[in-house]
Amino acid sequence: MQSVIVYGRMLTRALLSPATTQDLRTKRKRDLCLVSTAQGFSKDFNNSIHKKGLFGDDAYFIARYKNVDVLGVADGVGGWRDYGVDPSLFSSSLMKTCERLVQAGRFKPALPIGLIAASYYELLESKGPIVGSSTACVLILDRPSRTLYSANLGDSGFMVVRKGEIVHRSEEQQHYFNTPFQLSLASPREDGLVLSDSPEAAGFMTFLVEEGDLIVTATDGLFDNLSDSMVLKELSKLRDHKYENIERTAQNLAEQAQELAFDPEYMSPFATEAQHAGIDVKGGKPDDITVLLSVVALYAD
């Protein structure tokens, strides 16, 4: 009986020992984070100067706040040039406002639509009125829960790739062919003449990510010129998750899209959709291109 009691005490000490406590801690799921890079091109070859957060009329941001990673893209509507307006002004202001709100902690991780809406309404109420339109796509990763929250308005978007397959992606929003949902701010003379959707109209989705997932977030300059199979083929070449290799892969995606955008004989995804809409066109679609490539990795302090 004594030997049984002694063994029981030894077992209790072993279960409560620091080593065992440490083992239990290591079995808990560690936080995941996003390791992200941004690459892209302006469709204007004369515009070779890259301003931070901009590729032509496309804008983007990558930010972190405590245990949350946030990123987004916005595609400025080029038609505003007909009114003498720089289309990049609205898209860049929207993304800069999103970034500032994130850095100040003025957002809820589970509500990416709320972040887009807060940024849009802040621009709407600004003393110096900003005129223009853009799409908007925002992703938020809550590290502890490993949950990806997304909001997408228009035809920018994202895809999550796991082990070479697309396991989750955004849904495109169009009023009709080549006319995406968009946020707009117009001066009194243009009011009622431009499309303007509510930020609350954005599509909302959630998804549990895993270590090693790849997330491609981009404007339509990528998706209109590269098919899913082309994107997956390039991602398959990423053999490790070193930052310079992630950066190179994103650059390769942007370069392929840029090259094919100006190929008049290429049957692009854009041309295919145009033909489905009864429009007989061929070739790539010259456009600004923004690619954010993120790897889901274990978070290290």
Buried (B, 14 or more C-beta within 10 A) or exposed (E): EEEEEEEEEEEEEEEEEEEEEEEEEEEEEBBBBBBBBBBBBBBEEEBEEBEEBBBBBBBBBBBBBEBBBBBBBBBBBBEBEEBEBBBBBBBBBBBBBBBBBBBEEBBBBEBBBBBBBBBBEBBEEEEEEBBBBBBBBBBBBBBEBBBBBBBBBBBBBBBBBBEEEBEBBBEBBEEEEBEBBBBBBBEEEBEEEBBBBEBEEBBBBBBEBEEBBBBBBBBBBBBBBBBEEBBBEBBEEBEEBEEEBBBBBBBBBBBBBBEBBBEEEBBBBBBBBBEEEEEEBBBBBBBBBBBBBBBBBEBEE
